Every structure is written in C-alpha cells, then in structure tokens.
Amino acid sequence: MGCSSCRGHAASSSDSTSRAEAVTMPTFDVPYFRYIDEEGTEGEEEWSSSRSLSSIEEDSSTDSVVSDRYMVVSGTPEKILEHLLNNLMLDDEQGTTQGKETDTLLDDFLLTYPVFMSTSDLCQALYSTSLYWKEDRKEALDRKRKVLHLVSQWIVLCRDFLRDDEHVKLFMKTLYRYVLDDLYEHPTLEKDLRDLQKLRQLHRRHTVDEYSPQRKSKALFHQLSLKENGLQSRGTQRETKEVLCHVYMTMDSYLSVRAQAGVVAQEMLQAVAERMDVPQEELVLVAITYPGGRLLLQPQDRVYSDSLRAVGRLHVCRKDLGEVLNPFTDNSELQQRTARMLSMNTWDVAVALTNFDWAIFASIHEQELVYFTFSRHASSSHTVALELLLQRCNEVQLWVMTEVLLCPLLCKRVQLIKKFIKIAAHCKAQRNLNCFFAIIMGLNTAAVSRLSQTWEKIPGKFKKLFSELETMTDPSLNHKAYRESFKKMKEPKIPFLPLLLKDITFIHEGNKTFHDNLVNFEKLHMIADTVRLIRQCQNDHMEAQAYIDYLHIIDNQQTLFELSHRLEPRA
C-alpha cells in the first residue's frame, strides 16, 4: 500500500468540475505520516502512490527526519479509517510526539469525513471494524479501545450535527450492547463502557430536550453535566437557534431583528413597533410571497419554517394594507435619528457590536466551514451560525452607509464619520476583526467615499487614523497586512470570516477531492488545518465565559474574616 506525500508544496491540479485554468497553490508545510504495510502488496490497488522527487531524495538522505513526521495519504474511506485506527494512540501514549501527530490526523478525519462518506457509512464502517478479530487477545482489546476512543472524540466534536441522526442513535445503542457483552472477556473495558454510557446519555438528552417545553430551564443542567463528564461545553449555545430577521419598512430599507427561530408574528410585530415607536395596534405583518403574492400573518403564525426559511419577504404595514411605512420622509425624524447615534459613546457601541458578534461566533463549529464550502447538504441547518455571522457582517457595512447617507446636514455627517472611525478602532482593539472590516468597508464604499465635501471637513488626526486602519484591510499580497496583524493578536479574537472562507475555497478549487476514486486526504488535511483557526480563536473566550458563569463564592462573613486572619495574622 503506497502513500502520497506533500512536504513544502501542495498538489495544484485543477478539479475538472471547478475551473478550466490551473490554480497556483501557495506553499503549505504539511506534516508527514507513514503507513507501513506489514503484509507486502496487500491492498495496493486501493491506495495511490504519487510521492514527489524532492521528498524521495530527502528520505534517502535522512530517513529519521521523515519517520517523526506523518505522510498524508490518499485512499478509500475504509482504508483511511483502518489506517487511522492502526496508528491511533491510547491514553498512556497520548503525550508522545507520535501521539500528537495521530491526534491531528484523527481531528483531520473527524472534521472532514462528510466530504467523502455519509454518517451512516461511517457508523457501518466503525461497527464493522469493532468486530475486528485476532487470536492475540491484547491486540483485539486494543482495537476495541481504539474504536471507542474514536467514537467518543467524534460524538464530542460533532454532537451538534449528530443529535437528530437516526443512524447514530442506532449505532450508539448497538455499540454499547456489543461492548457490554465483551466486558466479561475484557474487564479493562469497564472504564470505556462508562464513558460510552455517558456519551449515550448526553446524546439522548440533547435530542429530547430540543423539543421539550422545559428546555430553557434545563440548559444550566446541561452545562453542569458536561463539566462533570469532563467534556467540552463548546457548542451548547447551538441548542437555541437564532436568526437575523429582515422586516422591510419600505421597498429598500429594513430593520434587522435578532430573534429565536420559532418567533411568531405577534412577537416580531411587537419588537418592530417598539423600535419604530409606533403603536402595535396600528400595524400588521405581511409576507410577500413569490411571485408577488401577499400573505397577512396572524398573531400566532410562525415567521420561519423548521428549515429556517422565512415564509416570505416580511413587510410591516398600516392596518389597511394600503400604506407601507416610510420613516425617512420627515426631515425632523432624520435629524432625531442622527442625534441619537451621535449621543452614543463609541466604546459602548463597539462593545455592543462585539458582544453581538461573540454570541454568534462562539456557537460556530469549525465543521460548518466544511459544509459551507462543499455544499454537501442542501439544507442550511448545518451552517446556521456561520451564515448568521456573514449576514451580520453585510448588515453592519450597510448600516454604516445608511446612517451616513441619511444624514442631511454636512456638519452632522462629519461627526458621524468621525464616530464610525472611532468605533472601527475600538472593534480592532477588542479583537473583533469581522466588525472592524465591515465598518471600514462601509466607509470605503463608492456612495460614501465620493462625499468629498464631507471628507474635506474630517480633521487631520481622524484622516490619519482612518488611513492606518485602512492599511489593515489592504488586499495586496494576499491580505498580508491583515494576516500579520491578526497573527500577533492574542486569543480570543474574531477573524474576518469572508477571507477565511476564501482561503478554504482556494484550497478546495485548486485541488481534486478524489484521485482515481481515492480520497485526496492531503487536501482535506489542509482544509482541516485552516478551519481549526475557528477553534483556536474561540478557546480563551470559552474558558473565560465558563469561569464567569460558575463563580465560586463564600457568603459567610465569619469564614471570610477567618481566611483574612489566616493570610495575615494580627501582630
């Protein structure tokens, strides 16, 4: 069985279904891993061998250098899984260099497996390999433990995508019974069985509570249970799906309302009425369906379907349905709107924008980027949080333009632009690069940048600050300025997501996913390595949030005084 390597350069053949022209790939330093076929040529037809001349020459000169790096393989899904299990390290080997390399390989596989096999296929393959039989009892036991380790990592990492999957439910139930039957012959499986039972309970609880009326009251219990089980609590925010709902007041202006996916027309109308300072009794919510139909939503009608699709383009109207609201016709209202924006503290606005973005970004799973890139599922339920934050980025850019261009007075427009420059700087200071880019792009759009009279009035120090901020958004040299600045920023931080998706798309379109029906795992490693940035950016934020959520408090004053005297006794 051969392997294909990528050291210091990546495969750059174009996919026949993508682009006609070849795409030049950047340099990637992809670790090696080596598959040693102990049984000679067996299975050779299922693996590709396309090693580069440079890597062969390096191997001949110093084999030891290659042996401690793993070589990325291409092969059938079943062979890749088999190879992964053969090289998987158990708990007592996790700290070694080889253990860390196989952990990376496992993570690559779990993040990208939807590209080349369905969940049901993976369940079937795992079940088949768990029946692995060898005369050597220790070898058979190790194989069973490796399968259980892989399953536990899979469920913890991807549980948000697996909670409603019937194949996973059946697989977990069958695997549990199978391990229970093996417990007599292999007593050391007891700990693995307990862990598997916790995973099954966790998976069942998520599925049941998603539709339970007491779900909200159980959210805290879920988080505590996750901590007790030693599992990461990342992703629990995804249980309650949110949407950014557009409610049009005119044919080309809308309010962006953050709401739960199950919001009904009455709740939406109440939120819009409060925002517009109009009595709710005077308004109705109308859905414009295609092609051109008009549906009057009743108070308890749901605005979104289960697949998170709006019933139509939402418009708020007067009760006679003859008048679409237009809040921008009265000049006094425009001045009041501008005055409200100018009265706000720029740091407070940046904090509010960042908190909003973090609420969404913290719930994004790195696998969403894989689904988004490969569009394997027609349903958008796998990419809800990602699409929400992308939508938010577009809305912030349009919001900046709207506020500036609706301001009729020159002096007030100058103040508004100064405000937005400061807000952008604060977003950068708070390491929210997604919102930072949106504001700068909003100020740089043709409709705003052409206001020469306004920009002439901007003080020199603000022009200088804006120029410095613009430098970071400079796209030249593949966004070098942004990449270098972002790399220096410590976590937690929110990256500019459109650029991250562009990087993944570049890898996807510049490399074939399959070579002669064999999975190009080298390409998938590069994609997994890129999407892991999401996890790295979220890490410290999740730790800080978890710490703040569960404060350790002593509420007995006598105990606190005793602790004080113990630290510094009386003289």
DRENBA-830323 format. One record per residue (C-alpha): residue number from 1; y, x, z. Coordinates in Angstrom, 2 decimals. Layout:
REM DRENBA-830323
> NUM Y X Z
...
This chain:
REM DRENBA-830323
> 1 0.00 0.00 0.00
> 2 3.28 1.57 -1.12
> 3 6.82 1.10 0.10
> 4 10.26 1.17 -1.47
> 5 12.95 3.19 0.26
> 6 16.72 3.20 0.42
> 7 18.34 6.18 2.03
> 8 22.02 6.84 1.39
> 9 22.13 4.42 -1.52
> 10 21.17 0.81 -2.24
> 11 19.42 -0.83 -5.14
> 12 22.00 -2.14 -7.56
> 13 20.10 -4.06 -10.18
> 14 21.71 -7.39 -11.02
> 15 19.92 -10.65 -10.41
> 16 19.17 -12.37 -13.70
> 17 20.30 -15.68 -12.22
> 18 23.56 -14.24 -10.90
> 19 25.77 -12.07 -13.05
> 20 25.28 -10.69 -16.50
> 21 27.02 -7.41 -15.69
> 22 25.61 -4.86 -13.28
> 23 27.38 -4.69 -9.93
> 24 28.11 -1.29 -8.44
> 25 26.94 -1.29 -4.86
> 26 28.63 0.66 -2.05
> 27 26.78 3.30 -0.06
> 28 24.59 2.00 2.77
> 29 22.78 4.14 5.30
> 30 19.63 2.06 5.67
> 31 17.04 3.30 8.20
> 32 13.53 4.06 7.04
> 33 10.33 2.68 8.25
> 34 6.99 3.92 7.17
> 35 3.89 1.83 6.60
> 36 0.70 3.89 6.84
> 37 -2.22 2.23 5.10
> 38 -5.22 3.50 7.03
> 39 -7.65 1.85 4.64
> 40 -6.60 3.58 1.46
> 41 -5.66 1.41 -1.52
> 42 -6.48 -1.95 0.02
> 43 -3.65 -4.45 -0.55
> 44 -1.96 -2.14 -3.04
> 45 -1.38 -4.90 -5.59
> 46 0.76 -6.82 -3.10
> 47 3.25 -4.05 -2.46
> 48 5.80 -2.34 -4.67
> 49 6.39 1.40 -4.76
> 50 9.77 2.49 -6.05
> 51 10.96 5.42 -3.97
> 52 13.92 7.43 -5.17
> 53 13.51 11.04 -6.28
> 54 16.05 12.22 -3.71
> 55 14.15 10.65 -0.82
> 56 10.86 12.14 -2.05
> 57 12.44 15.59 -2.18
> 58 13.80 15.12 1.35
> 59 10.35 14.09 2.60
> 60 8.71 17.16 1.12
> 61 11.23 19.44 2.77
> 62 11.22 17.86 6.22
> 63 8.69 15.14 6.93
> 64 9.69 14.97 10.59
> 65 13.13 13.65 9.66
> 66 11.61 10.70 7.83
> 67 8.97 9.98 10.46
> 68 11.51 8.93 13.07
> 69 13.31 6.55 10.69
> 70 11.72 3.48 9.21
> 71 11.42 2.85 5.48
> 72 12.41 -0.62 4.27
> 73 9.59 -2.35 2.41
> 74 9.15 -4.95 -0.27
> 75 6.06 -7.12 -0.29
> 76 4.67 -10.62 0.03
> 77 5.89 -12.60 3.05
> 78 2.44 -12.47 4.63
> 79 2.19 -8.70 4.21
> 80 5.66 -8.16 5.67
> 81 4.69 -10.26 8.69
> 82 1.42 -8.37 9.06
> 83 3.21 -5.04 8.89
> 84 5.77 -6.22 11.42
> 85 3.05 -7.19 13.91
> 86 1.19 -3.91 13.37
> 87 4.30 -1.94 14.31
> 88 5.70 -4.25 16.99
> 89 6.19 -2.63 20.39
> 90 5.28 -4.44 23.60
> 91 7.32 -4.33 26.82
> 92 6.08 -0.93 28.01
> 93 7.13 0.68 24.70
> 94 10.49 -1.07 24.22
> 95 12.66 1.82 25.38
> 96 11.36 4.36 22.87
> 97 13.12 5.25 19.61
> 98 10.32 3.69 17.62
> 99 10.55 0.60 19.81
> 100 14.25 0.19 18.99
> 101 13.54 0.59 15.28
> 102 10.86 -2.11 15.30
> 103 13.20 -4.35 17.33
> 104 15.72 -4.01 14.50
> 105 13.02 -4.78 11.93
> 106 11.97 -7.85 13.93
> 107 15.57 -9.04 14.13
> 108 15.98 -8.49 10.36
> 109 12.89 -10.59 9.72
> 110 13.85 -13.47 12.03
> 111 17.41 -13.66 10.68
> 112 16.43 -13.69 7.02
> 113 12.96 -15.27 6.80
> 114 14.40 -18.63 5.50
> 115 15.25 -16.76 2.28
> 116 11.64 -16.16 1.34
> 117 9.47 -18.59 3.33
> 118 9.78 -22.03 4.88
> 119 9.48 -22.65 8.62
> 120 6.15 -24.43 8.08
> 121 4.85 -21.40 6.14
> 122 5.90 -19.09 8.97
> 123 4.18 -21.33 11.53
> 124 0.99 -21.31 9.48
> 125 1.12 -17.52 9.00
> 126 1.70 -16.91 12.72
> 127 -1.12 -19.24 13.70
> 128 -3.50 -17.59 11.23
> 129 -2.67 -14.10 12.47
> 130 -3.02 -15.21 16.11
> 131 -6.70 -15.86 15.32
> 132 -6.99 -12.17 14.41
> 133 -10.44 -10.96 15.45
> 134 -11.54 -7.41 16.19
> 135 -14.54 -6.02 18.04
> 136 -12.14 -3.91 20.10
> 137 -11.01 -6.32 22.86
> 138 -7.88 -4.28 23.63
> 139 -6.81 -4.38 20.00
> 140 -7.42 -8.13 19.85
> 141 -5.44 -8.64 23.06
> 142 -2.54 -6.54 21.77
> 143 -2.40 -8.60 18.58
> 144 -2.25 -11.87 20.55
> 145 0.52 -10.49 22.79
> 146 2.49 -9.31 19.77
> 147 2.28 -12.74 18.18
> 148 3.52 -14.33 21.43
> 149 6.35 -11.80 21.67
> 150 7.43 -12.53 18.11
> 151 7.28 -16.29 18.71
> 152 9.37 -16.03 21.88
> 153 12.02 -13.97 20.09
> 154 12.00 -16.43 17.20
> 155 12.45 -19.53 19.38
> 156 15.20 -17.94 21.48
> 157 17.10 -16.67 18.42
> 158 16.72 -19.70 16.14
> 159 16.18 -22.63 18.50
> 160 19.26 -24.49 17.21
> 161 17.70 -24.67 13.74
> 162 14.19 -25.43 15.01
> 163 14.73 -28.17 17.59
> 164 14.04 -31.06 15.18
> 165 11.34 -29.34 13.13
> 166 8.02 -31.17 13.48
> 167 6.07 -28.13 12.24
> 168 7.48 -26.03 15.09
> 169 6.66 -28.70 17.69
> 170 3.05 -28.91 16.49
> 171 2.77 -25.12 16.20
> 172 4.04 -24.53 19.76
> 173 1.66 -27.14 21.14
> 174 -1.33 -25.70 19.24
> 175 -0.49 -22.09 20.14
> 176 -0.16 -23.00 23.81
> 177 -3.61 -24.59 23.85
> 178 -5.07 -21.65 21.97
> 179 -3.68 -19.09 24.45
> 180 -4.80 -21.29 27.36
> 181 -8.35 -21.17 26.01
> 182 -8.14 -17.37 25.76
> 183 -6.92 -16.96 29.32
> 184 -10.44 -16.68 30.79
> 185 -11.37 -13.83 28.46
> 186 -7.92 -12.16 28.68
> 187 -6.40 -12.75 32.18
> 188 -3.46 -10.46 31.31
> 189 -2.18 -13.24 29.03
> 190 -1.11 -15.23 32.09
> 191 2.48 -13.95 32.05
> 192 2.75 -14.53 28.28
> 193 1.38 -18.05 28.79
> 194 4.03 -18.81 31.44
> 195 6.77 -17.57 29.10
> 196 5.38 -19.70 26.28
> 197 5.32 -22.75 28.56
> 198 9.00 -22.21 29.44
> 199 9.84 -21.97 25.75
> 200 7.98 -25.21 25.03
> 201 9.80 -27.00 27.85
> 202 13.13 -25.62 26.65
> 203 12.44 -26.69 23.07
> 204 11.34 -30.19 24.14
> 205 14.33 -30.61 26.46
> 206 16.78 -29.73 23.68
> 207 15.14 -32.21 21.32
> 208 15.00 -35.10 23.81
> 209 18.48 -34.58 25.23
> 210 20.12 -34.51 21.78
> 211 19.62 -38.27 21.65
> 212 19.81 -39.04 25.36
> 213 22.75 -41.03 26.79
> 214 22.73 -38.65 29.76
> 215 23.01 -35.57 27.52
> 216 26.51 -34.60 28.68
> 217 25.56 -34.74 32.37
> 218 22.55 -32.53 31.67
> 219 24.50 -29.80 29.88
> 220 25.08 -27.83 33.10
> 221 21.39 -28.13 34.00
> 222 20.50 -26.69 30.57
> 223 22.71 -23.65 31.10
> 224 21.32 -23.04 34.59
> 225 17.77 -23.38 33.30
> 226 18.48 -20.88 30.54
> 227 19.71 -18.40 33.10
> 228 16.71 -18.98 35.37
> 229 14.36 -18.39 32.46
> 230 16.08 -15.14 31.58
> 231 17.03 -16.47 28.15
> 232 20.39 -16.05 26.49
> 233 22.66 -19.08 26.84
> 234 24.31 -18.41 23.47
> 235 24.32 -21.41 21.21
> 236 24.28 -24.18 23.83
> 237 27.66 -25.31 22.51
> 238 25.94 -26.40 19.30
> 239 24.31 -29.36 21.08
> 240 27.53 -31.34 20.66
> 241 28.62 -31.20 17.04
> 242 32.32 -31.36 16.29
> 243 34.27 -31.97 13.10
> 244 37.81 -31.47 11.89
> 245 38.68 -34.90 10.53
> 246 41.43 -35.31 7.93
> 247 43.39 -38.55 8.34
> 248 45.87 -38.95 5.48
> 249 49.29 -40.43 6.17
> 250 50.46 -40.03 2.56
> 251 48.52 -39.17 -0.56
> 252 49.02 -35.44 0.04
> 253 49.60 -34.96 3.79
> 254 47.14 -35.43 6.62
> 255 46.61 -34.94 10.32
> 256 43.74 -32.64 11.26
> 257 41.95 -34.21 14.23
> 258 39.25 -32.40 16.18
> 259 36.61 -34.95 17.17
> 260 32.94 -35.40 18.02
> 261 30.63 -36.10 15.09
> 262 29.86 -39.55 16.50
> 263 33.51 -40.64 16.66
> 264 34.18 -44.30 15.83
> 265 37.20 -45.76 14.02
> 266 38.88 -47.06 17.19
> 267 38.81 -43.61 18.85
> 268 40.14 -41.95 15.73
> 269 42.91 -44.52 15.33
> 270 43.94 -44.06 18.96
> 271 44.24 -40.29 18.53
> 272 46.31 -40.66 15.36
> 273 48.58 -43.32 16.87
> 274 49.32 -41.12 19.90
> 275 50.05 -38.13 17.69
> 276 52.42 -40.13 15.48
> 277 53.96 -42.11 18.34
> 278 53.18 -45.43 16.63
> 279 51.60 -48.44 18.44
> 280 47.89 -48.52 17.72
> 281 48.01 -52.30 17.23
> 282 50.13 -51.83 14.09
> 283 47.64 -49.51 12.37
> 284 44.28 -49.74 10.65
> 285 41.94 -47.04 9.39
> 286 40.91 -47.30 5.76
> 287 38.27 -45.26 3.94
> 288 38.96 -44.69 0.24
> 289 35.53 -44.50 -1.34
> 290 34.74 -43.17 -4.78
> 291 35.60 -44.33 -7.38
> 292 38.70 -45.85 -5.80
> 293 37.12 -48.47 -3.51
> 294 38.83 -49.37 -0.24
> 295 36.85 -50.00 2.96
> 296 38.56 -51.35 6.10
> 297 36.83 -49.69 9.08
> 298 36.05 -51.93 12.03
> 299 36.72 -50.57 15.57
> 300 33.09 -49.54 16.24
> 301 32.30 -48.25 12.74
> 302 31.26 -44.59 12.72
> 303 33.55 -42.31 10.76
> 304 30.81 -39.75 9.99
> 305 27.19 -40.21 8.99
> 306 24.30 -38.34 10.63
> 307 24.61 -35.69 7.89
> 308 28.28 -35.17 8.96
> 309 29.71 -36.66 5.78
> 310 32.78 -38.86 6.12
> 311 32.45 -42.45 4.92
> 312 35.31 -41.71 2.53
> 313 38.78 -40.22 2.40
> 314 40.44 -41.58 5.56
> 315 43.92 -43.12 5.40
> 316 45.95 -44.62 8.21
> 317 47.90 -47.71 7.03
> 318 50.00 -50.58 8.32
> 319 48.01 -53.70 9.09
> 320 49.00 -55.44 5.87
> 321 47.30 -52.58 3.94
> 322 50.30 -52.54 1.62
> 323 52.10 -49.58 3.10
> 324 50.82 -46.06 3.54
> 325 52.68 -44.33 6.34
> 326 55.16 -41.67 5.33
> 327 56.54 -39.90 8.40
> 328 58.59 -37.38 6.41
> 329 61.18 -39.61 4.74
> 330 63.63 -39.77 7.65
> 331 65.70 -36.58 7.93
> 332 66.25 -37.11 11.66
> 333 62.47 -37.15 12.19
> 334 62.18 -33.88 10.26
> 335 64.78 -32.23 12.50
> 336 62.99 -33.54 15.58
> 337 59.72 -32.12 14.27
> 338 61.29 -28.69 13.71
> 339 62.95 -28.74 17.13
> 340 59.60 -29.41 18.77
> 341 58.00 -26.44 17.06
> 342 60.93 -24.14 17.89
> 343 60.81 -25.14 21.57
> 344 57.26 -23.84 21.98
> 345 56.51 -20.41 23.40
> 346 54.96 -18.23 20.69
> 347 52.42 -16.65 23.05
> 348 51.31 -20.10 24.23
> 349 50.87 -21.26 20.62
> 350 48.80 -18.14 19.82
> 351 46.66 -18.71 22.93
> 352 46.06 -22.35 21.94
> 353 45.14 -21.33 18.39
> 354 42.79 -18.63 19.67
> 355 41.13 -20.92 22.23
> 356 40.55 -23.46 19.48
> 357 39.00 -20.81 17.21
> 358 36.86 -19.38 20.02
> 359 35.44 -22.82 20.79
> 360 34.10 -22.87 17.23
> 361 33.34 -19.17 16.71
> 362 31.30 -18.89 19.91
> 363 28.92 -21.54 18.56
> 364 28.38 -19.88 15.16
> 365 24.89 -18.49 14.74
> 366 24.55 -15.43 12.53
> 367 21.80 -17.20 10.58
> 368 24.42 -19.71 9.40
> 369 25.85 -17.00 7.15
> 370 22.41 -16.51 5.59
> 371 22.03 -20.24 4.90
> 372 25.60 -20.40 3.60
> 373 25.03 -17.51 1.18
> 374 21.65 -18.52 -0.17
> 375 22.25 -22.31 -0.05
> 376 18.57 -22.80 0.61
> 377 19.13 -26.20 2.24
> 378 21.06 -28.96 0.51
> 379 22.00 -30.33 3.95
> 380 25.08 -28.77 5.53
> 381 23.71 -29.24 9.06
> 382 22.69 -25.56 9.16
> 383 26.25 -24.30 8.59
> 384 28.38 -26.80 10.53
> 385 30.19 -24.36 12.84
> 386 30.74 -21.78 10.09
> 387 32.22 -24.33 7.69
> 388 34.35 -25.73 10.51
> 389 35.98 -22.35 11.19
> 390 36.51 -21.72 7.46
> 391 38.13 -25.12 7.20
> 392 40.30 -24.30 10.21
> 393 41.46 -21.06 8.56
> 394 42.59 -23.00 5.48
> 395 44.32 -25.60 7.62
> 396 46.31 -23.02 9.60
> 397 47.53 -21.49 6.35
> 398 48.59 -24.92 5.06
> 399 50.15 -25.77 8.45
> 400 52.41 -22.71 8.27
> 401 53.55 -23.69 4.78
> 402 54.05 -27.32 5.78
> 403 56.21 -26.52 8.81
> 404 58.44 -24.12 6.86
> 405 58.81 -26.27 3.75
> 406 59.55 -29.48 5.67
> 407 62.47 -27.81 7.46
> 408 65.68 -28.82 5.60
> 409 68.14 -26.55 7.47
> 410 68.36 -22.89 6.46
> 411 69.10 -21.61 9.97
> 412 66.11 -23.52 11.38
> 413 63.82 -22.24 8.60
> 414 64.80 -18.69 9.53
> 415 63.90 -19.38 13.16
> 416 60.59 -20.93 12.12
> 417 59.58 -17.91 10.04
> 418 60.50 -15.61 12.93
> 419 58.35 -17.82 15.15
> 420 55.35 -17.55 12.84
> 421 55.70 -13.77 12.54
> 422 55.57 -13.50 16.34
> 423 52.62 -15.92 16.54
> 424 50.73 -13.81 13.98
> 425 51.43 -10.66 16.02
> 426 50.17 -12.41 19.18
> 427 47.00 -13.57 17.41
> 428 46.35 -9.97 16.39
> 429 46.94 -8.84 19.99
> 430 44.42 -11.46 21.12
> 431 41.98 -10.09 18.52
> 432 41.85 -13.35 16.57
> 433 41.89 -11.93 13.04
> 434 40.84 -15.19 11.40
> 435 44.01 -16.98 12.53
> 436 46.12 -13.85 12.03
> 437 45.14 -13.68 8.34
> 438 45.74 -17.42 7.89
> 439 49.33 -17.20 9.20
> 440 50.21 -14.10 7.16
> 441 48.71 -15.66 4.02
> 442 50.66 -18.86 4.67
> 443 53.93 -16.91 4.83
> 444 52.95 -14.95 1.72
> 445 52.21 -17.95 -0.50
> 446 54.48 -18.36 -3.51
> 447 56.06 -21.57 -2.19
> 448 57.28 -19.82 0.98
> 449 57.86 -16.25 -0.25
> 450 60.17 -17.48 -3.04
> 451 62.71 -18.75 -0.46
> 452 64.94 -15.71 -0.99
> 453 67.93 -17.16 0.87
> 454 65.77 -17.76 3.91
> 455 64.12 -14.33 3.87
> 456 67.51 -12.61 3.46
> 457 68.55 -14.07 6.80
> 458 65.47 -12.71 8.63
> 459 66.60 -9.87 11.00
> 460 65.53 -6.34 10.09
> 461 63.19 -5.87 13.07
> 462 61.26 -9.03 12.10
> 463 61.03 -7.88 8.49
> 464 59.67 -4.55 9.72
> 465 57.13 -6.28 11.98
> 466 56.05 -8.57 9.15
> 467 55.65 -5.57 6.82
> 468 53.42 -3.84 9.39
> 469 51.31 -6.97 9.81
> 470 51.07 -7.39 6.02
> 471 49.64 -3.87 5.75
> 472 46.54 -5.00 7.62
> 473 45.93 -7.78 5.08
> 474 46.26 -5.40 2.11
> 475 43.14 -5.94 -0.06
> 476 43.31 -2.49 -1.73
> 477 40.38 -0.08 -1.32
> 478 38.12 -2.96 -0.33
> 479 40.36 -4.03 2.57
> 480 40.29 -0.54 4.07
> 481 43.26 -1.14 6.38
> 482 41.67 -4.26 7.90
> 483 38.22 -2.70 8.26
> 484 39.55 0.39 10.04
> 485 41.76 -1.63 12.40
> 486 39.02 -4.13 13.14
> 487 36.50 -1.37 13.86
> 488 38.84 0.11 16.50
> 489 39.28 -3.23 18.27
> 490 37.01 -3.75 21.24
> 491 34.91 -6.89 21.62
> 492 35.21 -9.81 21.94
> 493 37.06 -10.47 18.68
> 494 37.09 -12.99 15.84
> 495 36.69 -11.42 12.39
> 496 38.25 -12.69 9.17
> 497 35.26 -14.77 8.07
> 498 36.03 -15.14 4.34
> 499 35.86 -11.36 3.95
> 500 32.59 -11.17 5.88
> 501 31.10 -13.81 3.59
> 502 32.41 -11.90 0.58
> 503 30.55 -8.78 1.79
> 504 27.30 -10.74 2.14
> 505 27.74 -12.38 -1.26
> 506 28.33 -8.94 -2.80
> 507 25.03 -7.69 -1.40
> 508 23.28 -10.89 -2.49
> 509 24.54 -10.90 -6.07
> 510 24.19 -7.15 -6.55
> 511 20.51 -7.01 -5.58
> 512 17.48 -9.03 -6.58
> 513 15.85 -11.03 -3.80
> 514 12.43 -10.61 -5.41
> 515 10.88 -7.74 -7.38
> 516 7.86 -8.95 -9.33
> 517 7.42 -11.81 -6.82
> 518 7.63 -9.37 -3.90
> 519 10.36 -9.87 -1.30
> 520 13.05 -7.19 -1.52
> 521 13.27 -6.65 2.23
> 522 15.67 -3.76 1.71
> 523 18.29 -6.26 0.55
> 524 17.56 -8.58 3.46
> 525 17.97 -5.70 5.92
> 526 21.47 -5.07 4.55
> 527 22.34 -8.76 4.90
> 528 20.92 -8.94 8.44
> 529 22.87 -5.83 9.38
> 530 26.07 -7.49 8.12
> 531 25.60 -10.86 9.84
> 532 24.81 -9.12 13.14
> 533 28.55 -8.46 13.32
> 534 28.92 -12.08 14.49
> 535 26.67 -11.38 17.48
> 536 28.48 -8.16 18.34
> 537 31.88 -9.87 18.23
> 538 30.71 -12.72 20.47
> 539 28.85 -10.67 23.09
> 540 31.51 -9.83 25.68
> 541 33.16 -13.23 25.29
> 542 29.88 -14.94 26.15
> 543 29.39 -12.71 29.20
> 544 32.93 -13.35 30.46
> 545 32.58 -17.10 29.85
> 546 29.24 -17.23 31.65
> 547 30.74 -15.34 34.60
> 548 33.73 -17.69 34.84
> 549 31.51 -20.77 34.51
> 550 29.48 -19.80 37.59
> 551 31.81 -18.33 40.21
> 552 30.21 -17.01 43.40
> 553 32.32 -18.40 46.27
> 554 32.20 -18.19 50.07
> 555 34.09 -21.14 51.51
> 556 33.65 -20.32 55.21
> 557 36.80 -18.67 56.62
> 558 34.93 -17.19 59.61
> 559 32.43 -15.50 57.29
> 560 35.28 -14.13 55.17
> 561 37.01 -12.68 58.26
> 562 33.75 -11.06 59.36
> 563 33.40 -9.47 55.94
> 564 37.01 -8.25 56.17
> 565 36.43 -6.60 59.56
> 566 33.18 -5.09 58.33
> 567 35.06 -3.43 55.47
> 568 37.92 -2.18 57.64
> 569 37.20 -2.46 61.39
> 570 40.07 -2.77 63.84
> 571 41.42 0.51 65.08
